[in-house]
Amino acid sequence: MTNPWEALDVDGAGPYVLEEDKPALAAAEATCARKGEEFAKRYGYRTNLLPDPFTGDPDAPIVVFTLNPGYTDDAKALRWRGKGCTGSDDWWHANSTPMRDCYRANLKHEKLV
């Protein structure tokens, strides 16, 4: 199987959506929009962030499944400042070169160690 994430322009500015996922994403976003702006803001897709469909080596002998880690917006990051939160997810994706490099390498199945 070829890695579909190889086709994603992870060095660009986004949106980060695979071509084959665009019709399904458009349908999901339309559903969110019909439910109202607040619903769409809370549950819509954040295509400005690099996708995180998996972490680690896909050939690893052990696979660990986890829940969606959630999303920290600017307002939440400000409220949590001093409790270990140093910025929103948008900020980290836009300003943290080591994090972006790690995401890019992970999507391309490059070794990270």
DRENZATI-937856 format. One record per atom (N, C-alpha, C): atom name; z, x, y. Coordinates in pm, 1 decimal, padded with zeros to 6 digits. Each point is the difference from the previous one (the first is absolute). Layout:
# residues N
<node atom="CA" w="Z" u="X" v="Y"/>
...
//
This chain:
# residues 113
<node atom="N" w="00000.0" u="00084.5" v="-00118.1"/>
<node atom="CA" w="00000.0" u="-00084.5" v="00118.1"/>
<node atom="C" w="00000.0" u="00089.0" v="00124.3"/>
<node atom="N" w="-00083.3" u="-00035.4" v="00094.1"/>
<node atom="CA" w="-00000.8" u="00075.6" v="00124.5"/>
<node atom="C" w="00111.2" u="-00051.1" v="00091.4"/>
<node atom="N" w="00047.5" u="00086.0" v="00083.9"/>
<node atom="CA" w="00107.3" u="-00032.9" v="00093.1"/>
<node atom="C" w="-00060.8" u="-00073.7" v="00119.9"/>
<node atom="N" w="00027.4" u="-00130.7" v="00016.2"/>
<node atom="CA" w="-00060.4" u="-00073.3" v="00111.6"/>
<node atom="C" w="00048.4" u="00049.4" v="00136.4"/>
<node atom="N" w="00116.7" u="00062.8" v="00003.8"/>
<node atom="CA" w="00056.3" u="00045.0" v="00126.9"/>
<node atom="C" w="-00076.3" u="00118.5" v="00056.5"/>
<node atom="N" w="-00084.0" u="00065.8" v="-00081.4"/>
<node atom="CA" w="-00084.4" u="00108.8" v="00049.9"/>
<node atom="C" w="-00097.7" u="-00050.8" v="00106.2"/>
<node atom="N" w="-00037.8" u="-00127.7" v="-00007.3"/>
<node atom="CA" w="-00096.9" u="-00057.3" v="00093.7"/>
<node atom="C" w="00064.1" u="-00039.6" v="00133.8"/>
<node atom="N" w="00131.1" u="-00002.4" v="00005.3"/>
<node atom="CA" w="00069.5" u="-00041.7" v="00121.7"/>
<node atom="C" w="00005.3" u="00115.0" v="00100.2"/>
<node atom="N" w="-00035.1" u="-00027.5" v="00124.0"/>
<node atom="CA" w="00003.8" u="00101.8" v="00104.5"/>
<node atom="C" w="00144.8" u="00017.9" v="00046.1"/>
<node atom="N" w="00076.1" u="00081.2" v="-00073.3"/>
<node atom="CA" w="00142.0" u="00018.3" v="00032.3"/>
<node atom="C" w="00019.5" u="00092.6" v="00118.7"/>
<node atom="N" w="-00106.7" u="00063.9" v="00046.0"/>
<node atom="CA" w="00011.6" u="00087.7" v="00116.4"/>
<node atom="C" w="-00032.9" u="-00073.7" v="00129.5"/>
<node atom="N" w="-00051.4" u="-00121.5" v="-00011.2"/>
<node atom="CA" w="-00034.1" u="-00078.6" v="00117.6"/>
<node atom="C" w="00122.4" u="-00071.9" v="00055.4"/>
<node atom="N" w="-00025.4" u="-00089.7" v="00092.4"/>
<node atom="CA" w="00108.1" u="-00071.7" v="00067.8"/>
<node atom="C" w="00025.7" u="-00136.9" v="-00059.9"/>
<node atom="N" w="-00066.8" u="-00035.1" v="-00109.1"/>
<node atom="CA" w="00018.4" u="-00130.4" v="-00061.1"/>
<node atom="C" w="-00096.5" u="-00100.0" v="00060.5"/>
<node atom="N" w="-00001.3" u="-00120.8" v="-00045.4"/>
<node atom="CA" w="00089.2" u="-00054.3" v="-00102.1"/>
<node atom="C" w="-00027.7" u="00063.2" v="-00135.9"/>
<node atom="N" w="00105.1" u="00011.0" v="-00078.2"/>
<node atom="CA" w="-00007.7" u="00064.1" v="-00131.2"/>
<node atom="C" w="-00012.9" u="-00107.8" v="-00107.5"/>
<node atom="N" w="-00124.7" u="-00040.1" v="-00026.7"/>
<node atom="CA" w="-00028.1" u="-00105.1" v="-00097.5"/>
<node atom="C" w="-00121.4" u="00043.4" v="-00080.9"/>
<node atom="N" w="00011.2" u="-00007.1" v="-00131.1"/>
<node atom="CA" w="-00114.7" u="00029.9" v="-00084.7"/>
<node atom="C" w="-00106.3" u="-00106.7" v="00019.9"/>
<node atom="N" w="-00125.2" u="00039.7" v="-00003.2"/>
<node atom="CA" w="-00111.0" u="-00093.3" v="00021.0"/>
<node atom="C" w="00009.2" u="-00118.9" v="-00095.6"/>
<node atom="N" w="00030.5" u="00026.3" v="-00126.5"/>
<node atom="CA" w="00004.3" u="-00109.0" v="-00098.6"/>
<node atom="C" w="00120.2" u="-00093.3" v="00019.5"/>
<node atom="N" w="00097.5" u="00041.3" v="00080.4"/>
<node atom="CA" w="00116.7" u="-00084.1" v="00027.4"/>
<node atom="C" w="-00015.0" u="-00086.4" v="00125.2"/>
<node atom="N" w="-00102.0" u="00026.4" v="00080.5"/>
<node atom="CA" w="-00014.5" u="-00070.4" v="00128.0"/>
<node atom="C" w="-00012.2" u="-00151.8" v="-00013.5"/>
<node atom="N" w="-00079.3" u="-00054.6" v="-00095.9"/>
<node atom="CA" w="-00006.9" u="-00146.6" v="-00010.8"/>
<node atom="C" w="00135.8" u="-00063.4" v="-00035.3"/>
<node atom="N" w="00072.8" u="00059.1" v="-00092.5"/>
<node atom="CA" w="00131.2" u="-00054.6" v="-00037.7"/>
<node atom="C" w="00098.3" u="00011.9" v="00115.4"/>
<node atom="N" w="-00005.8" u="00111.4" v="00072.0"/>
<node atom="CA" w="00088.7" u="00018.9" v="00114.5"/>
<node atom="C" w="-00030.0" u="-00102.6" v="00109.1"/>
<node atom="N" w="-00127.8" u="-00023.9" v="00026.3"/>
<node atom="CA" w="-00037.8" u="-00098.6" v="00102.0"/>
<node atom="C" w="00051.9" u="-00138.6" v="-00037.9"/>
<node atom="N" w="-00009.0" u="-00036.4" v="-00126.1"/>
<node atom="CA" w="00050.3" u="-00129.9" v="-00045.6"/>
<node atom="C" w="00151.2" u="-00008.7" v="00015.2"/>
<node atom="N" w="00070.3" u="00106.3" v="-00036.0"/>
<node atom="CA" w="00146.0" u="00001.2" v="00012.9"/>
<node atom="C" w="00042.0" u="-00007.3" v="00145.7"/>
<node atom="N" w="-00068.3" u="00072.8" v="00086.2"/>
<node atom="CA" w="00031.7" u="-00002.0" v="00142.6"/>
<node atom="C" w="-00027.8" u="-00138.0" v="00060.2"/>
<node atom="N" w="-00106.2" u="-00066.2" v="-00045.6"/>
<node atom="CA" w="-00030.5" u="-00134.7" v="00049.1"/>
<node atom="C" w="00111.1" u="-00097.3" v="-00039.6"/>
<node atom="N" w="00051.7" u="00014.3" v="-00121.3"/>
<node atom="CA" w="00111.5" u="-00083.9" v="-00045.0"/>
<node atom="C" w="00122.3" u="00024.2" v="00087.2"/>
<node atom="N" w="00030.4" u="00125.0" v="00026.9"/>
<node atom="CA" w="00114.0" u="00033.3" v="00087.0"/>
<node atom="C" w="-00019.8" u="-00060.0" v="00139.0"/>
<node atom="N" w="-00120.0" u="00011.6" v="00053.5"/>
<node atom="CA" w="-00027.7" u="-00050.1" v="00135.3"/>
<node atom="C" w="00017.8" u="-00151.5" v="00006.5"/>
<node atom="N" w="-00040.6" u="-00071.5" v="-00105.6"/>
<node atom="CA" w="00016.5" u="-00145.6" v="-00001.3"/>
<node atom="C" w="00146.7" u="-00040.7" v="00000.6"/>
<node atom="N" w="00085.8" u="00086.6" v="-00048.6"/>
<node atom="CA" w="00143.7" u="-00031.8" v="-00006.0"/>
<node atom="C" w="00071.7" u="00033.6" v="00130.4"/>
<node atom="N" w="-00071.9" u="00055.3" v="00095.2"/>
<node atom="CA" w="00057.6" u="00025.2" v="00130.5"/>
<node atom="C" w="00016.7" u="00147.9" v="00030.5"/>
<node atom="N" w="00010.5" u="00027.1" v="00129.6"/>
<node atom="CA" w="00007.7" u="00138.1" v="00047.7"/>
<node atom="C" w="00122.9" u="00073.5" v="-00052.5"/>
<node atom="N" w="00114.7" u="-00066.5" v="-00000.1"/>
<node atom="CA" w="00123.4" u="00064.6" v="-00047.6"/>
<node atom="C" w="-00010.6" u="00035.2" v="-00147.8"/>
<node atom="N" w="-00055.8" u="-00090.3" v="-00080.0"/>
<node atom="CA" w="-00019.4" u="00025.7" v="-00142.9"/>
<node atom="C" w="-00094.5" u="00118.0" v="-00019.8"/>
<node atom="N" w="-00112.5" u="-00002.7" v="00073.3"/>
<node atom="CA" w="-00099.1" u="00107.5" v="-00012.6"/>
<node atom="C" w="00059.0" u="00134.3" v="00041.0"/>
<node atom="N" w="00081.0" u="00000.1" v="00105.7"/>
<node atom="CA" w="00062.2" u="00124.8" v="00045.2"/>
<node atom="C" w="00096.0" u="00054.9" v="-00106.0"/>
<node atom="N" w="00072.4" u="-00090.7" v="-00063.6"/>
<node atom="CA" w="00099.9" u="00043.7" v="-00098.3"/>
<node atom="C" w="-00060.7" u="00035.5" v="-00135.4"/>
<node atom="N" w="-00098.9" u="-00076.9" v="-00044.1"/>
<node atom="CA" w="-00052.7" u="00017.1" v="-00135.4"/>
<node atom="C" w="-00142.1" u="00053.1" v="-00007.7"/>
<node atom="N" w="-00064.9" u="00019.9" v="00114.4"/>
<node atom="CA" w="-00136.6" u="00050.3" v="-00002.1"/>
<node atom="C" w="-00006.3" u="00146.3" v="-00043.0"/>
<node atom="N" w="-00119.2" u="00044.8" v="-00029.4"/>
<node atom="CA" w="-00020.3" u="00137.5" v="-00044.2"/>
<node atom="C" w="-00002.7" u="00094.4" v="00120.2"/>
<node atom="N" w="00053.8" u="00116.2" v="-00018.0"/>
<node atom="CA" w="00001.6" u="00102.5" v="00104.6"/>
<node atom="C" w="-00101.7" u="00108.3" v="-00036.6"/>
<node atom="N" w="-00123.9" u="-00026.6" v="00033.5"/>
<node atom="CA" w="-00108.4" u="00089.8" v="-00039.9"/>
<node atom="C" w="-00008.8" u="00124.3" v="00087.6"/>
<node atom="N" w="00087.9" u="00009.5" v="00101.0"/>
<node atom="CA" w="00005.8" u="00120.5" v="00081.9"/>
<node atom="C" w="00083.2" u="00109.3" v="-00067.7"/>
<node atom="N" w="00069.8" u="-00034.9" v="-00108.2"/>
<node atom="CA" w="00080.9" u="00097.1" v="-00074.8"/>
<node atom="C" w="-00076.1" u="00043.4" v="-00125.2"/>
<node atom="N" w="00014.3" u="00125.2" v="-00036.8"/>
<node atom="CA" w="-00064.0" u="00046.8" v="-00123.0"/>
<node atom="C" w="00056.9" u="-00077.2" v="-00118.3"/>
<node atom="N" w="-00084.4" u="-00041.2" v="-00093.6"/>
<node atom="CA" w="00049.9" u="-00076.1" v="-00115.2"/>
<node atom="C" w="00086.7" u="00086.8" v="-00089.9"/>
<node atom="N" w="00087.3" u="-00066.6" v="-00071.6"/>
<node atom="CA" w="00093.3" u="00069.4" v="-00089.2"/>
<node atom="C" w="00001.7" u="-00071.8" v="-00134.7"/>
<node atom="N" w="-00116.3" u="-00001.8" v="-00070.2"/>
<node atom="CA" w="-00007.1" u="-00075.7" v="-00124.9"/>
<node atom="C" w="00074.1" u="00066.8" v="-00116.6"/>
<node atom="N" w="00024.6" u="00128.0" v="00011.6"/>
<node atom="CA" w="00069.3" u="00075.7" v="-00103.3"/>
<node atom="C" w="00053.1" u="00127.1" v="00063.6"/>
<node atom="N" w="00093.4" u="00063.5" v="-00065.3"/>
<node atom="CA" w="00049.2" u="00129.2" v="00047.0"/>
<node atom="C" w="00009.8" u="00091.8" v="-00119.7"/>
<node atom="N" w="-00059.7" u="00116.6" v="00010.7"/>
<node atom="CA" w="00011.4" u="00098.6" v="-00106.3"/>
<node atom="C" w="-00125.2" u="00015.7" v="-00082.9"/>
<node atom="N" w="00013.5" u="00074.1" v="-00106.0"/>
<node atom="CA" w="-00109.1" u="00034.7" v="-00089.6"/>
<node atom="C" w="-00031.8" u="-00117.4" v="-00092.7"/>
<node atom="N" w="-00122.7" u="-00054.5" v="00005.4"/>
<node atom="CA" w="-00032.8" u="-00113.1" v="-00087.4"/>
<node atom="C" w="-00001.6" u="00037.2" v="-00148.6"/>
<node atom="N" w="-00000.5" u="00129.4" v="-00031.1"/>
<node atom="CA" w="00003.4" u="00044.1" v="-00139.3"/>
<node atom="C" w="00140.9" u="00036.0" v="-00047.2"/>
<node atom="N" w="00100.2" u="-00033.7" v="00078.9"/>
<node atom="CA" w="00139.0" u="00032.8" v="-00035.9"/>
<node atom="C" w="00039.7" u="-00072.1" v="-00129.5"/>
<node atom="N" w="00087.0" u="00062.0" v="-00079.7"/>
<node atom="CA" w="00042.0" u="-00063.5" v="-00125.3"/>
<node atom="C" w="00096.5" u="-00117.0" v="00020.4"/>
<node atom="N" w="00054.4" u="-00013.0" v="00119.7"/>
<node atom="CA" w="00094.1" u="-00107.8" v="00029.8"/>
<node atom="C" w="-00047.4" u="-00071.9" v="00125.6"/>
<node atom="N" w="00007.1" u="-00132.9" v="-00001.7"/>
<node atom="CA" w="-00035.8" u="-00079.8" v="00116.6"/>
<node atom="C" w="00121.4" u="-00082.6" v="00038.5"/>
<node atom="N" w="00034.8" u="00002.6" v="00128.2"/>
<node atom="CA" w="00112.7" u="-00077.3" v="00050.4"/>
<node atom="C" w="-00054.7" u="-00105.4" v="00095.7"/>
<node atom="N" w="00031.9" u="-00125.3" v="-00025.7"/>
<node atom="CA" w="-00043.1" u="-00109.3" v="00086.9"/>
<node atom="C" w="00111.0" u="-00030.1" v="00099.9"/>
<node atom="N" w="-00037.8" u="-00017.9" v="00125.7"/>
<node atom="CA" w="00097.7" u="-00031.2" v="00103.1"/>
<node atom="C" w="-00048.0" u="-00121.1" v="00079.3"/>
<node atom="N" w="00088.9" u="-00054.6" v="00078.5"/>
<node atom="CA" w="-00036.7" u="-00111.1" v="00087.3"/>
<node atom="C" w="-00068.4" u="00052.4" v="00125.0"/>
<node atom="N" w="-00063.6" u="-00089.3" v="00073.0"/>
<node atom="CA" w="-00059.1" u="00035.0" v="00127.1"/>
<node atom="C" w="00110.6" u="00052.1" v="00091.1"/>
<node atom="N" w="-00018.7" u="00117.0" v="00061.2"/>
<node atom="CA" w="00106.7" u="00055.9" v="00082.9"/>
<node atom="C" w="00023.6" u="-00074.1" v="00130.7"/>
<node atom="N" w="-00089.0" u="-00091.2" v="00036.5"/>
<node atom="CA" w="00018.2" u="-00073.9" v="00124.5"/>
<node atom="C" w="-00065.1" u="00070.5" v="00117.4"/>
<node atom="N" w="00027.7" u="-00050.7" v="00117.0"/>
<node atom="CA" w="-00064.2" u="00049.2" v="00121.8"/>
<node atom="C" w="00103.8" u="00000.5" v="00111.7"/>
<node atom="N" w="00004.5" u="00107.1" v="00074.5"/>
<node atom="CA" w="00090.7" u="00011.4" v="00114.2"/>
<node atom="C" w="-00082.5" u="00000.1" v="00127.3"/>
<node atom="N" w="00015.7" u="-00106.1" v="00080.4"/>
<node atom="CA" w="-00073.6" u="-00005.5" v="00126.5"/>
<node atom="C" w="00080.2" u="00070.2" v="00109.2"/>
<node atom="N" w="-00056.5" u="00008.4" v="00119.5"/>
<node atom="CA" w="00065.7" u="00071.0" v="00110.8"/>
<node atom="C" w="00135.4" u="-00060.8" v="00035.4"/>
<node atom="N" w="00008.3" u="-00133.7" v="00002.6"/>
<node atom="CA" w="00126.5" u="-00065.9" v="00036.3"/>
<node atom="C" w="00108.7" u="00030.0" v="-00102.8"/>
<node atom="N" w="-00035.4" u="-00005.6" v="-00127.9"/>
<node atom="CA" w="00097.7" u="00028.7" v="-00105.1"/>
<node atom="C" w="00042.8" u="00146.4" v="00005.4"/>
<node atom="N" w="-00094.5" u="00089.0" v="00026.2"/>
<node atom="CA" w="00033.1" u="00142.8" v="00009.1"/>
<node atom="C" w="00099.3" u="00025.3" v="00113.0"/>
<node atom="N" w="-00017.6" u="-00069.4" v="00112.6"/>
<node atom="CA" w="00094.5" u="00016.0" v="00111.2"/>
<node atom="C" w="00138.9" u="-00051.2" v="-00037.1"/>
<node atom="N" w="00005.2" u="-00114.2" v="-00069.4"/>
<node atom="CA" w="00130.2" u="-00055.3" v="-00041.3"/>
<node atom="C" w="00069.8" u="00091.6" v="-00100.3"/>
<node atom="N" w="-00077.5" u="00065.7" v="-00084.9"/>
<node atom="CA" w="00058.1" u="00083.6" v="-00106.1"/>
<node atom="C" w="00020.4" u="00144.6" v="00042.1"/>
<node atom="N" w="-00037.0" u="00034.4" v="00123.7"/>
<node atom="CA" w="00017.4" u="00136.9" v="00045.9"/>
<node atom="C" w="00147.1" u="00038.2" v="-00012.4"/>
<node atom="N" w="00028.9" u="00117.0" v="-00046.8"/>
<node atom="CA" w="00138.2" u="00042.1" v="-00022.4"/>
<node atom="C" w="00047.0" u="-00032.0" v="-00141.0"/>
<node atom="N" w="-00079.0" u="-00079.8" v="-00074.1"/>
<node atom="CA" w="00034.0" u="-00032.8" v="-00139.0"/>
<node atom="C" w="-00100.7" u="00066.0" v="-00094.4"/>
<node atom="N" w="-00060.5" u="00106.3" v="00046.5"/>
<node atom="CA" w="-00094.3" u="00073.7" v="-00083.3"/>
<node atom="C" w="-00146.1" u="-00029.2" v="00027.6"/>
<node atom="N" w="-00029.0" u="-00103.8" v="00077.4"/>
<node atom="CA" w="-00138.5" u="-00035.0" v="00029.5"/>
<node atom="C" w="-00046.3" u="00079.1" v="00122.7"/>
<node atom="N" w="-00107.3" u="00075.6" v="-00014.9"/>
<node atom="CA" w="-00046.1" u="00084.8" v="00110.6"/>
<node atom="C" w="-00129.7" u="-00049.0" v="00062.3"/>
<node atom="N" w="-00054.0" u="-00110.2" v="-00048.4"/>
<node atom="CA" w="-00123.6" u="-00051.9" v="00057.9"/>
<node atom="C" w="-00060.4" u="-00107.7" v="-00086.8"/>
<node atom="N" w="-00091.2" u="-00077.4" v="00057.6"/>
<node atom="CA" w="-00066.8" u="-00106.0" v="-00074.6"/>
<node atom="C" w="-00102.1" u="00059.6" v="-00096.3"/>
<node atom="N" w="-00046.3" u="-00082.6" v="-00093.9"/>
<node atom="CA" w="-00105.0" u="00045.7" v="-00090.6"/>
<node atom="C" w="-00126.8" u="00034.8" v="00076.8"/>
<node atom="N" w="-00031.5" u="-00080.1" v="00103.2"/>
<node atom="CA" w="-00117.8" u="00030.3" v="00082.1"/>
<node atom="C" w="00012.3" u="00138.3" v="00062.6"/>
<node atom="N" w="00118.3" u="00031.6" v="00052.7"/>
<node atom="CA" w="00020.7" u="00130.1" v="00063.4"/>
<node atom="C" w="-00017.0" u="00113.6" v="-00100.8"/>
<node atom="N" w="00062.5" u="-00012.8" v="-00115.7"/>
<node atom="CA" w="-00008.0" u="00106.6" v="-00099.7"/>
<node atom="C" w="-00142.1" u="00022.4" v="-00048.3"/>
<node atom="N" w="-00073.6" u="-00107.6" v="-00022.3"/>
<node atom="CA" w="-00138.5" u="00014.2" v="-00046.0"/>
<node atom="C" w="-00088.5" u="00062.4" v="00107.2"/>
<node atom="N" w="00028.6" u="-00028.2" v="00126.2"/>
<node atom="CA" w="-00082.8" u="00052.1" v="00108.7"/>
<node atom="C" w="00039.5" u="00140.6" v="00043.0"/>
<node atom="N" w="00126.3" u="00037.7" v="-00016.7"/>
<node atom="CA" w="00049.4" u="00123.7" v="00060.0"/>
<node atom="C" w="00052.6" u="00105.9" v="-00097.0"/>
<node atom="N" w="00013.7" u="-00031.8" v="-00125.4"/>
<node atom="CA" w="00055.8" u="00096.2" v="-00094.2"/>
<node atom="C" w="-00111.3" u="00062.6" v="-00084.1"/>
<node atom="N" w="-00045.4" u="00117.5" v="00041.1"/>
<node atom="CA" w="-00107.1" u="00067.9" v="-00072.3"/>
<node atom="C" w="00037.9" u="00028.0" v="-00145.6"/>
<node atom="N" w="00122.1" u="00049.2" v="-00030.0"/>
<node atom="CA" w="00032.6" u="00022.7" v="-00141.6"/>
<node atom="C" w="-00007.6" u="-00127.8" v="-00083.1"/>
<node atom="N" w="00043.4" u="-00111.7" v="00055.3"/>
<node atom="CA" w="-00004.6" u="-00125.6" v="-00074.2"/>
<node atom="C" w="-00144.2" u="-00042.9" v="-00024.7"/>
<node atom="N" w="-00083.0" u="00007.0" v="00104.1"/>
<node atom="CA" w="-00140.7" u="-00037.6" v="-00015.0"/>
<node atom="C" w="-00069.8" u="00090.8" v="-00100.9"/>
<node atom="N" w="00028.1" u="00129.5" v="00004.3"/>
<node atom="CA" w="-00059.7" u="00094.1" v="-00095.7"/>
<node atom="C" w="00041.4" u="-00034.1" v="-00142.9"/>
<node atom="N" w="00125.8" u="-00037.5" v="-00017.5"/>
<node atom="CA" w="00051.0" u="-00036.6" v="-00132.0"/>
<node atom="C" w="-00069.4" u="-00126.8" v="-00050.4"/>
<node atom="N" w="-00013.2" u="-00101.5" v="00085.9"/>
<node atom="CA" w="-00068.7" u="-00123.9" v="-00038.2"/>
<node atom="C" w="-00144.4" u="00028.7" v="-00038.5"/>
<node atom="N" w="-00069.4" u="00080.4" v="00081.2"/>
<node atom="CA" w="-00139.9" u="00032.1" v="-00028.7"/>
<node atom="C" w="-00013.1" u="00068.7" v="-00135.6"/>
<node atom="N" w="00082.7" u="00100.6" v="-00023.3"/>
<node atom="CA" w="-00005.7" u="00074.0" v="-00126.8"/>
<node atom="C" w="00031.2" u="-00091.9" v="-00117.5"/>
<node atom="N" w="00097.3" u="-00087.8" v="00016.7"/>
<node atom="CA" w="00038.1" u="-00091.2" v="-00106.8"/>
<node atom="C" w="-00115.3" u="-00094.4" v="-00034.6"/>
<node atom="N" w="-00066.1" u="-00056.8" v="00100.5"/>
<node atom="CA" w="-00110.8" u="-00092.2" v="-00024.2"/>
<node atom="C" w="-00116.5" u="00068.6" v="-00070.0"/>
<node atom="N" w="-00016.4" u="00128.7" v="00025.7"/>
<node atom="CA" w="-00110.1" u="00074.1" v="-00060.4"/>
<node atom="C" w="00039.8" u="00067.4" v="-00131.7"/>
<node atom="N" w="00121.9" u="-00027.3" v="-00047.5"/>
<node atom="CA" w="00053.2" u="00057.2" v="-00124.6"/>
<node atom="C" w="00009.0" u="00152.1" v="00004.8"/>
<node atom="N" w="00025.1" u="00054.4" v="00119.0"/>
<node atom="CA" w="00019.0" u="00143.6" v="00011.7"/>
<node atom="C" w="00143.9" u="00034.0" v="-00035.9"/>
<node atom="N" w="00021.3" u="00116.8" v="-00054.3"/>
<node atom="CA" w="00134.9" u="00044.2" v="-00034.4"/>
<node atom="C" w="00079.1" u="00023.0" v="00128.0"/>
<node atom="N" w="00123.1" u="-00046.5" v="00003.3"/>
<node atom="CA" w="00082.0" u="00010.0" v="00119.7"/>
<node atom="C" w="00102.6" u="00111.2" v="-00006.2"/>
<node atom="N" w="00008.2" u="00070.9" v="-00109.2"/>
<node atom="CA" w="00095.5" u="00110.3" v="-00011.7"/>
<node atom="C" w="-00071.6" u="00130.2" v="-00020.2"/>
//
